[in-house]
């Protein structure tokens, strides 16, 4: 099973918390931040970005992942190692189904940290959060 160190987990959670301060969430008022670690050791962060046309909303996880892809740090053989996602106020916040699919694409073995429904921060592999995830390659 893929793992990250306790200090890597702590760092990603801290950066995700910081990123949640950037969230643009005037409609839900649910401010989310994410931080990811790539195979090369690079870290990217993201926040949720809502829109008056609600369906255009981008979750924090996908903002971070897409930033890494745009920087050439993820995809094309560069795997995702870990992702942390938090709500600014510490509310329960597990990755939505759409984000699970996107996370899975970049790292089925990636460690995903989030506050689960039991109230605790938990770690799961992306492939556990999305069994039989869809792939074209
Ligand atoms: N949201 C995220 O950014 N990540 C999650 O894991 C769950 C939900 C956002 C989407 C929307 O802006 C707000 O939280 C409420 O759903």
Backbone and ligand atoms as CSV (ligand in chain L), in Angstrom:
chain,resi,resn,atom,element,x,y,z
A,1,UNK,N,N,0.849,-1.214,0.000
A,1,UNK,CA,C,0.000,0.000,0.000
A,1,UNK,C,C,0.874,1.250,0.000
A,2,UNK,N,N,0.532,2.209,-0.849
A,2,UNK,CA,C,1.273,3.468,-0.915
A,2,UNK,C,C,1.120,4.216,0.399
A,3,UNK,N,N,2.186,4.875,0.808
A,3,UNK,CA,C,2.104,5.657,2.046
A,3,UNK,C,C,2.845,6.978,1.855
A,4,UNK,N,N,2.564,7.905,2.751
A,4,UNK,CA,C,3.350,9.122,2.867
A,4,UNK,C,C,3.730,9.247,4.328
A,5,UNK,N,N,4.746,10.051,4.610
A,5,UNK,CA,C,5.159,10.199,6.000
A,5,UNK,C,C,4.156,11.084,6.746
A,6,UNK,N,N,4.247,11.007,8.067
A,6,UNK,CA,C,3.353,11.836,8.889
A,6,UNK,C,C,3.616,13.309,8.627
A,7,UNK,N,N,4.889,13.656,8.400
A,7,UNK,CA,C,5.181,15.082,8.181
A,7,UNK,C,C,4.696,15.536,6.800
A,8,UNK,N,N,4.732,14.657,5.817
A,8,UNK,CA,C,4.160,15.012,4.502
A,8,UNK,C,C,2.645,15.216,4.621
A,9,UNK,N,N,1.996,14.343,5.363
A,9,UNK,CA,C,0.546,14.462,5.555
A,9,UNK,C,C,0.220,15.779,6.249
A,10,UNK,N,N,0.975,16.082,7.293
A,10,UNK,CA,C,0.762,17.324,8.043
A,10,UNK,C,C,0.939,18.547,7.152
A,11,UNK,N,N,2.013,18.497,6.347
A,11,UNK,CA,C,2.303,19.641,5.457
A,11,UNK,C,C,1.179,19.837,4.434
A,12,UNK,N,N,0.714,18.751,3.851
A,12,UNK,CA,C,-0.361,18.875,2.849
A,12,UNK,C,C,-1.642,19.397,3.480
A,13,UNK,N,N,-1.946,18.937,4.681
A,13,UNK,CA,C,-3.159,19.409,5.366
A,13,UNK,C,C,-3.050,20.894,5.701
A,14,UNK,N,N,-1.847,21.310,6.105
A,14,UNK,CA,C,-1.632,22.724,6.449
A,14,UNK,C,C,-1.778,23.599,5.198
A,15,UNK,N,N,-1.181,23.156,4.098
A,15,UNK,CA,C,-1.267,23.933,2.858
A,15,UNK,C,C,-2.693,23.963,2.314
A,16,UNK,N,N,-3.399,22.864,2.486
A,16,UNK,CA,C,-4.806,22.829,2.055
A,16,UNK,C,C,-5.619,23.826,2.881
A,17,UNK,N,N,-5.335,23.865,4.165
A,17,UNK,CA,C,-6.032,24.815,5.055
A,17,UNK,C,C,-5.767,26.248,4.592
A,18,UNK,N,N,-4.502,26.542,4.285
A,18,UNK,CA,C,-4.146,27.896,3.821
A,18,UNK,C,C,-4.869,28.225,2.506
A,19,UNK,N,N,-4.923,27.235,1.623
A,19,UNK,CA,C,-5.566,27.456,0.317
A,19,UNK,C,C,-7.057,27.710,0.465
A,20,UNK,N,N,-7.655,27.158,1.514
A,20,UNK,CA,C,-9.108,27.339,1.702
A,20,UNK,C,C,-9.447,28.815,1.919
A,21,UNK,N,N,-8.465,29.592,2.355
A,21,UNK,CA,C,-8.692,31.034,2.562
A,21,UNK,C,C,-8.914,31.752,1.230
A,22,UNK,N,N,-8.485,31.138,0.132
A,22,UNK,CA,C,-8.622,31.734,-1.205
A,22,UNK,C,C,-9.940,31.357,-1.878
A,23,UNK,N,N,-10.692,30.464,-1.264
A,23,UNK,CA,C,-11.893,29.935,-1.924
A,23,UNK,C,C,-12.830,31.064,-2.356
A,24,UNK,N,N,-13.397,30.892,-3.535
A,24,UNK,CA,C,-14.424,31.799,-4.020
A,24,UNK,C,C,-15.740,31.019,-3.921
A,25,UNK,N,N,-16.412,31.207,-2.801
A,25,UNK,CA,C,-17.610,30.410,-2.534
A,25,UNK,C,C,-18.738,31.280,-1.981
A,26,UNK,N,N,-19.123,32.317,-2.745
A,26,UNK,CA,C,-20.149,33.231,-2.235
A,26,UNK,C,C,-21.539,32.608,-2.173
A,27,UNK,N,N,-21.734,31.491,-2.873
A,27,UNK,CA,C,-23.074,30.890,-2.930
A,27,UNK,C,C,-23.257,29.838,-1.838
A,28,UNK,N,N,-22.341,28.899,-1.759
A,28,UNK,CA,C,-22.461,27.850,-0.725
A,28,UNK,C,C,-21.880,28.299,0.615
A,29,UNK,N,N,-20.947,29.247,0.554
A,29,UNK,CA,C,-20.182,29.647,1.744
A,29,UNK,C,C,-19.441,28.455,2.356
A,30,UNK,N,N,-19.174,27.460,1.561
A,30,UNK,CA,C,-18.418,26.276,1.980
A,30,UNK,C,C,-17.041,26.400,1.339
A,31,UNK,N,N,-16.071,26.843,2.148
A,31,UNK,CA,C,-14.742,27.182,1.626
A,31,UNK,C,C,-13.822,25.977,1.737
A,32,UNK,N,N,-13.270,25.590,0.594
A,32,UNK,CA,C,-12.484,24.353,0.544
A,32,UNK,C,C,-11.102,24.639,-0.021
A,33,UNK,N,N,-10.104,23.961,0.547
A,33,UNK,CA,C,-8.738,24.044,0.034
A,33,UNK,C,C,-8.186,22.650,-0.190
A,34,UNK,N,N,-7.285,22.533,-1.147
A,34,UNK,CA,C,-6.647,21.244,-1.420
A,34,UNK,C,C,-5.163,21.473,-1.670
A,35,UNK,N,N,-4.383,20.452,-1.368
A,35,UNK,CA,C,-2.943,20.477,-1.679
A,35,UNK,C,C,-2.570,19.111,-2.199
A,36,UNK,N,N,-1.710,19.096,-3.209
A,36,UNK,CA,C,-1.293,17.813,-3.791
A,36,UNK,C,C,0.220,17.715,-3.831
A,37,UNK,N,N,0.687,16.477,-3.776
A,37,UNK,CA,C,2.114,16.159,-3.899
A,37,UNK,C,C,2.285,15.295,-5.138
A,38,UNK,N,N,3.209,15.692,-6.009
A,38,UNK,CA,C,3.438,14.925,-7.239
A,38,UNK,C,C,4.684,14.047,-7.084
A,39,UNK,N,N,4.828,13.160,-8.033
A,39,UNK,CA,C,5.948,12.205,-8.056
A,39,UNK,C,C,7.313,12.897,-7.952
A,40,UNK,N,N,7.417,14.081,-8.545
A,40,UNK,CA,C,8.693,14.812,-8.524
A,40,UNK,C,C,8.904,15.597,-7.236
A,41,UNK,N,N,7.947,15.500,-6.324
A,41,UNK,CA,C,8.077,16.213,-5.057
A,41,UNK,C,C,7.519,17.621,-5.078
A,42,UNK,N,N,6.854,17.971,-6.194
A,42,UNK,CA,C,6.260,19.307,-6.285
A,42,UNK,C,C,4.915,19.338,-5.558
A,43,UNK,N,N,4.591,20.498,-5.045
A,43,UNK,CA,C,3.320,20.682,-4.343
A,43,UNK,C,C,2.522,21.778,-5.032
A,44,UNK,N,N,1.228,21.515,-5.204
A,44,UNK,CA,C,0.315,22.516,-5.771
A,44,UNK,C,C,-0.897,22.607,-4.862
A,45,UNK,N,N,-1.487,23.803,-4.836
A,45,UNK,CA,C,-2.683,23.975,-4.025
A,45,UNK,C,C,-3.822,24.492,-4.893
A,46,UNK,N,N,-5.026,24.394,-4.351
A,46,UNK,CA,C,-6.197,24.895,-5.068
A,46,UNK,C,C,-7.339,25.153,-4.108
A,47,UNK,N,N,-8.307,25.910,-4.579
A,47,UNK,CA,C,-9.507,26.189,-3.771
A,47,UNK,C,C,-10.721,25.992,-4.672
A,48,UNK,N,N,-11.899,25.933,-4.041
A,48,UNK,CA,C,-13.094,25.848,-4.886
A,48,UNK,C,C,-13.407,27.219,-5.474
A,49,UNK,N,N,-13.904,27.192,-6.693
A,49,UNK,CA,C,-14.237,28.416,-7.421
A,49,UNK,C,C,-15.663,28.259,-7.939
A,50,UNK,N,N,-16.581,28.994,-7.320
A,50,UNK,CA,C,-17.988,28.871,-7.704
A,50,UNK,C,C,-18.323,29.878,-8.803
A,51,UNK,N,N,-19.534,29.761,-9.325
A,51,UNK,CA,C,-19.967,30.655,-10.395
A,51,UNK,C,C,-21.472,30.873,-10.300
A,52,UNK,N,N,-21.930,32.031,-10.756
A,52,UNK,CA,C,-23.363,32.332,-10.767
A,52,UNK,C,C,-24.135,31.271,-11.550
A,53,UNK,N,N,-23.490,30.715,-12.550
A,53,UNK,CA,C,-24.041,29.561,-13.249
A,53,UNK,C,C,-23.508,28.341,-12.497
A,54,UNK,N,N,-24.284,27.862,-11.523
A,54,UNK,CA,C,-23.778,26.952,-10.490
A,54,UNK,C,C,-22.989,25.752,-11.017
A,55,UNK,N,N,-23.433,25.216,-12.133
A,55,UNK,CA,C,-22.791,24.014,-12.660
A,55,UNK,C,C,-21.350,24.219,-13.093
A,56,UNK,N,N,-20.925,25.473,-13.186
A,56,UNK,CA,C,-19.544,25.760,-13.609
A,56,UNK,C,C,-18.555,25.662,-12.450
A,57,UNK,N,N,-19.059,25.419,-11.264
A,57,UNK,CA,C,-18.192,25.369,-10.073
A,57,UNK,C,C,-17.078,24.343,-10.220
A,58,UNK,N,N,-15.884,24.752,-9.787
A,58,UNK,CA,C,-14.744,23.831,-9.775
A,58,UNK,C,C,-14.362,23.554,-8.321
A,59,UNK,N,N,-14.251,22.296,-7.977
A,59,UNK,CA,C,-13.862,21.937,-6.609
A,59,UNK,C,C,-12.376,22.229,-6.379
A,60,UNK,N,N,-12.017,22.352,-5.114
A,60,UNK,CA,C,-10.636,22.645,-4.739
A,60,UNK,C,C,-9.662,21.583,-5.259
A,61,UNK,N,N,-10.073,20.336,-5.178
A,61,UNK,CA,C,-9.186,19.241,-5.618
A,61,UNK,C,C,-8.836,19.396,-7.091
A,62,UNK,N,N,-9.870,19.640,-7.902
A,62,UNK,CA,C,-9.612,19.749,-9.347
A,62,UNK,C,C,-8.842,21.012,-9.677
A,63,UNK,N,N,-9.045,22.087,-8.922
A,63,UNK,CA,C,-8.246,23.300,-9.153
A,63,UNK,C,C,-6.766,22.985,-8.949
A,64,UNK,N,N,-6.439,22.287,-7.869
A,64,UNK,CA,C,-5.035,21.941,-7.582
A,64,UNK,C,C,-4.477,21.000,-8.659
A,65,UNK,N,N,-5.254,19.996,-9.007
A,65,UNK,CA,C,-4.780,19.021,-10.002
A,65,UNK,C,C,-4.576,19.673,-11.365
A,66,UNK,N,N,-5.493,20.524,-11.760
A,66,UNK,CA,C,-5.385,21.142,-13.083
A,66,UNK,C,C,-4.233,22.145,-13.111
A,67,UNK,N,N,-3.972,22.805,-11.986
A,67,UNK,CA,C,-2.817,23.716,-11.920
A,67,UNK,C,C,-1.524,22.941,-12.140
A,68,UNK,N,N,-1.446,21.761,-11.523
A,68,UNK,CA,C,-0.237,20.934,-11.667
A,68,UNK,C,C,-0.078,20.465,-13.112
A,69,UNK,N,N,-1.176,20.075,-13.732
A,69,UNK,CA,C,-1.098,19.646,-15.137
A,69,UNK,C,C,-0.638,20.815,-16.003
A,70,UNK,N,N,-1.208,21.982,-15.758
A,70,UNK,CA,C,-0.862,23.158,-16.568
A,70,UNK,C,C,0.599,23.557,-16.393
A,71,UNK,N,N,1.176,23.198,-15.241
A,71,UNK,CA,C,2.591,23.514,-14.983
A,71,UNK,C,C,3.517,22.400,-15.483
A,72,UNK,N,N,2.941,21.360,-16.052
A,72,UNK,CA,C,3.755,20.257,-16.570
A,72,UNK,C,C,4.239,19.304,-15.495
A,73,UNK,N,N,3.615,19.357,-14.312
A,73,UNK,CA,C,4.087,18.546,-13.185
A,73,UNK,C,C,3.256,17.287,-12.951
A,74,UNK,N,N,2.174,17.136,-13.703
A,74,UNK,CA,C,1.275,15.994,-13.469
A,74,UNK,C,C,0.717,15.519,-14.801
A,75,UNK,N,N,0.515,14.180,-14.891
A,75,UNK,CA,C,0.042,13.592,-16.143
A,75,UNK,C,C,1.240,13.180,-16.984
A,76,UNK,N,N,0.973,12.490,-18.107
A,76,UNK,CA,C,2.070,12.038,-18.986
A,76,UNK,C,C,3.203,11.420,-18.180
A,77,UNK,N,N,2.892,10.322,-17.501
A,77,UNK,CA,C,3.870,9.547,-16.715
A,77,UNK,C,C,4.190,10.167,-15.362
A,78,UNK,N,N,3.735,11.376,-15.085
A,78,UNK,CA,C,4.000,11.977,-13.777
A,78,UNK,C,C,2.781,11.750,-12.883
A,79,UNK,N,N,2.970,10.843,-11.933
A,79,UNK,CA,C,1.841,10.403,-11.100
A,79,UNK,C,C,1.590,11.303,-9.901
A,80,UNK,N,N,0.351,11.280,-9.482
A,80,UNK,CA,C,-0.038,11.935,-8.233
A,80,UNK,C,C,0.348,11.013,-7.075
A,81,UNK,N,N,0.982,11.585,-6.040
A,81,UNK,CA,C,1.390,10.802,-4.865
A,81,UNK,C,C,0.370,10.955,-3.736
A,82,UNK,N,N,-0.071,12.188,-3.502
A,82,UNK,CA,C,-0.998,12.409,-2.391
A,82,UNK,C,C,-1.810,13.673,-2.625
A,83,UNK,N,N,-2.981,13.711,-1.996
A,83,UNK,CA,C,-3.859,14.885,-2.064
A,83,UNK,C,C,-4.540,15.038,-0.711
A,84,UNK,N,N,-4.565,16.268,-0.215
A,84,UNK,CA,C,-5.309,16.564,1.014
A,84,UNK,C,C,-6.367,17.591,0.687
A,85,UNK,N,N,-7.539,17.418,1.274
A,85,UNK,CA,C,-8.624,18.393,1.070
A,85,UNK,C,C,-9.246,18.713,2.418
A,86,UNK,N,N,-9.503,20.004,2.654
A,86,UNK,CA,C,-10.128,20.402,3.922
A,86,UNK,C,C,-11.156,21.510,3.678
A,87,UNK,N,N,-12.129,21.538,4.548
A,87,UNK,CA,C,-13.040,22.678,4.624
A,87,UNK,C,C,-12.421,23.687,5.579
A,88,UNK,N,N,-12.563,24.970,5.273
A,88,UNK,CA,C,-11.920,26.021,6.062
A,88,UNK,C,C,-12.290,25.936,7.538
A,89,UNK,N,N,-13.525,25.587,7.816
A,89,UNK,CA,C,-13.995,25.535,9.212
A,89,UNK,C,C,-13.852,24.148,9.834
A,90,UNK,N,N,-13.232,23.247,9.117
A,90,UNK,CA,C,-13.029,21.903,9.675
A,90,UNK,C,C,-14.236,20.993,9.545
A,91,UNK,N,N,-15.176,21.359,8.659
A,91,UNK,CA,C,-16.350,20.499,8.447
A,91,UNK,C,C,-15.941,19.228,7.701
A,92,UNK,N,N,-16.775,18.231,7.816
A,92,UNK,CA,C,-16.560,16.993,7.059
A,92,UNK,C,C,-16.537,17.332,5.580
A,93,UNK,N,N,-15.565,16.794,4.862
A,93,UNK,CA,C,-15.411,17.142,3.452
A,93,UNK,C,C,-14.656,16.042,2.737
A,94,UNK,N,N,-15.390,15.113,2.164
A,94,UNK,CA,C,-14.731,14.059,1.389
A,94,UNK,C,C,-14.883,14.414,-0.090
A,95,UNK,N,N,-13.915,14.009,-0.904
A,95,UNK,CA,C,-13.950,14.375,-2.324
A,95,UNK,C,C,-15.237,13.897,-3.006
A,96,UNK,N,N,-15.818,14.749,-3.822
A,96,UNK,CA,C,-17.044,14.377,-4.541
A,96,UNK,C,C,-16.720,13.330,-5.613
A,97,UNK,N,N,-17.758,12.767,-6.181
A,97,UNK,CA,C,-17.566,11.721,-7.183
A,97,UNK,C,C,-16.767,12.184,-8.391
A,98,UNK,N,N,-17.043,13.407,-8.850
A,98,UNK,CA,C,-16.318,13.928,-10.016
A,98,UNK,C,C,-14.831,14.035,-9.697
A,99,UNK,N,N,-14.509,14.544,-8.523
A,99,UNK,CA,C,-13.091,14.683,-8.142
A,99,UNK,C,C,-12.433,13.321,-7.969
A,100,UNK,N,N,-13.173,12.354,-7.451
A,100,UNK,CA,C,-12.594,11.003,-7.305
A,100,UNK,C,C,-12.164,10.466,-8.664
A,101,UNK,N,N,-12.991,10.709,-9.664
A,101,UNK,CA,C,-12.633,10.246,-11.008
A,101,UNK,C,C,-11.372,10.945,-11.513
A,102,UNK,N,N,-11.273,12.246,-11.282
A,102,UNK,CA,C,-10.111,13.003,-11.769
A,102,UNK,C,C,-8.852,12.616,-10.984
A,103,UNK,N,N,-8.996,12.451,-9.668
A,103,UNK,CA,C,-7.851,12.014,-8.847
A,103,UNK,C,C,-7.357,10.657,-9.340
A,104,UNK,N,N,-8.288,9.745,-9.577
A,104,UNK,CA,C,-7.963,8.384,-10.020
A,104,UNK,C,C,-7.174,8.386,-11.328
A,105,UNK,N,N,-7.542,9.285,-12.214
A,105,UNK,CA,C,-6.851,9.374,-13.514
A,105,UNK,C,C,-5.360,9.636,-13.337
A,106,UNK,N,N,-5.038,10.482,-12.368
A,106,UNK,CA,C,-3.640,10.898,-12.197
A,106,UNK,C,C,-2.877,10.059,-11.181
A,107,UNK,N,N,-3.588,9.245,-10.414
A,107,UNK,CA,C,-2.884,8.419,-9.423
A,107,UNK,C,C,-3.808,7.479,-8.692
A,108,UNK,N,N,-4.085,6.312,-9.278
A,108,UNK,CA,C,-4.943,5.350,-8.582
A,108,UNK,C,C,-4.375,4.947,-7.224
A,109,UNK,N,N,-3.036,5.010,-7.113
A,109,UNK,CA,C,-2.392,4.618,-5.850
A,109,UNK,C,C,-2.137,5.806,-4.926
A,110,UNK,N,N,-2.611,6.987,-5.315
A,110,UNK,CA,C,-2.374,8.178,-4.495
A,110,UNK,C,C,-3.097,8.061,-3.152
A,111,UNK,N,N,-2.471,8.653,-2.136
A,111,UNK,CA,C,-3.073,8.724,-0.801
A,111,UNK,C,C,-3.953,9.973,-0.750
A,112,UNK,N,N,-5.174,9.816,-0.315
A,112,UNK,CA,C,-6.113,10.942,-0.228
A,112,UNK,C,C,-6.492,11.149,1.240
A,113,UNK,N,N,-6.245,12.376,1.726
A,113,UNK,CA,C,-6.549,12.714,3.126
A,113,UNK,C,C,-7.751,13.648,3.166
A,114,UNK,N,N,-8.680,13.374,4.043
A,114,UNK,CA,C,-9.881,14.211,4.160
A,114,UNK,C,C,-10.563,13.934,5.499
A,115,UNK,N,N,-11.456,14.840,5.892
A,115,UNK,CA,C,-12.207,14.601,7.133
A,115,UNK,C,C,-13.443,13.779,6.794
A,116,UNK,N,N,-13.471,12.573,7.335
A,116,UNK,CA,C,-14.525,11.623,6.988
A,116,UNK,C,C,-15.780,11.847,7.824
A,117,UNK,N,N,-16.793,11.058,7.544
A,117,UNK,CA,C,-18.074,11.207,8.239
A,117,UNK,C,C,-17.996,10.828,9.711
A,118,UNK,N,N,-16.914,10.171,10.098
A,118,UNK,CA,C,-16.733,9.913,11.537
A,118,UNK,C,C,-16.057,11.101,12.232
A,119,UNK,N,N,-15.805,12.182,11.458
A,119,UNK,CA,C,-15.222,13.387,12.045
A,119,UNK,C,C,-13.707,13.380,12.094
A,120,UNK,N,N,-13.094,12.254,11.774
A,120,UNK,CA,C,-11.633,12.140,11.828
A,120,UNK,C,C,-11.015,12.391,10.452
A,121,UNK,N,N,-9.753,12.878,10.461
A,121,UNK,CA,C,-8.993,12.930,9.210
A,121,UNK,C,C,-8.562,11.497,8.895
A,122,UNK,N,N,-8.910,11.036,7.724
A,122,UNK,CA,C,-8.571,9.662,7.339
A,122,UNK,C,C,-7.772,9.664,6.032
A,123,UNK,N,N,-7.137,8.549,5.771
A,123,UNK,CA,C,-6.365,8.341,4.538
A,123,UNK,C,C,-6.958,7.163,3.793
A,124,UNK,N,N,-7.198,7.346,2.521
A,124,UNK,CA,C,-7.585,6.237,1.656
A,124,UNK,C,C,-6.801,6.352,0.367
A,125,UNK,N,N,-6.630,5.238,-0.311
A,125,UNK,CA,C,-6.056,5.314,-1.649
A,125,UNK,C,C,-7.152,5.749,-2.623
A,126,UNK,N,N,-6.739,6.442,-3.682
A,126,UNK,CA,C,-7.714,6.880,-4.692
A,126,UNK,C,C,-8.518,5.691,-5.213
A,127,UNK,N,N,-7.845,4.564,-5.412
A,127,UNK,CA,C,-8.541,3.392,-5.973
A,127,UNK,C,C,-9.512,2.760,-4.977
A,128,UNK,N,N,-9.337,3.079,-3.690
A,128,UNK,CA,C,-10.323,2.612,-2.702
A,128,UNK,C,C,-11.554,3.520,-2.720
A,129,UNK,N,N,-11.308,4.822,-2.975
A,129,UNK,CA,C,-12.424,5.777,-3.012
A,129,UNK,C,C,-13.242,5.627,-4.290
A,130,UNK,N,N,-12.626,5.025,-5.310
A,130,UNK,CA,C,-13.314,4.837,-6.590
A,130,UNK,C,C,-12.965,3.458,-7.152
A,131,UNK,N,N,-13.582,2.423,-6.600
A,131,UNK,CA,C,-13.285,1.071,-7.094
A,131,UNK,C,C,-13.666,0.957,-8.569
A,132,UNK,N,N,-12.843,0.263,-9.303
A,132,UNK,CA,C,-13.099,0.065,-10.742
A,132,UNK,C,C,-13.237,1.402,-11.462
A,133,UNK,N,N,-12.406,2.379,-11.093
A,133,UNK,CA,C,-12.451,3.696,-11.730
A,133,UNK,C,C,-12.306,3.582,-13.247
A,134,UNK,N,N,-12.961,4.466,-13.922
A,134,UNK,CA,C,-12.965,4.428,-15.395
A,134,UNK,C,C,-11.623,4.890,-15.955
A,135,UNK,N,N,-11.121,4.175,-16.959
A,135,UNK,CA,C,-9.861,4.543,-17.626
A,135,UNK,C,C,-9.973,4.256,-19.112
A,136,UNK,N,N,-9.412,5.130,-19.903
A,136,UNK,CA,C,-9.287,4.855,-21.340
A,136,UNK,C,C,-7.886,4.380,-21.677
A,137,UNK,N,N,-6.963,4.522,-20.734
A,137,UNK,CA,C,-5.581,4.103,-21.029
A,137,UNK,C,C,-5.036,3.292,-19.875
L,1,LIG,N1,N,-16.382,21.230,-2.799
L,1,LIG,C1,C,-15.036,21.102,-2.997
L,1,LIG,O1,O,-14.355,22.040,-3.426
L,1,LIG,N2,N,-14.454,19.902,-2.711
L,1,LIG,C2,C,-15.102,18.860,-2.120
L,1,LIG,O2,O,-14.473,17.849,-1.841
L,1,LIG,C3,C,-16.541,18.948,-1.836
L,1,LIG,C4,C,-17.225,20.163,-2.344
L,1,LIG,C5,C,-17.000,22.542,-3.059
L,1,LIG,C6,C,-17.886,22.642,-4.251
L,1,LIG,C7,C,-18.775,23.818,-3.864
L,1,LIG,O3,O,-18.125,25.033,-4.198
L,1,LIG,C8,C,-18.866,23.730,-2.358
L,1,LIG,O4,O,-17.801,22.893,-1.952
L,1,LIG,C9,C,-20.181,23.174,-1.843
L,1,LIG,O5,O,-20.490,22.004,-2.492
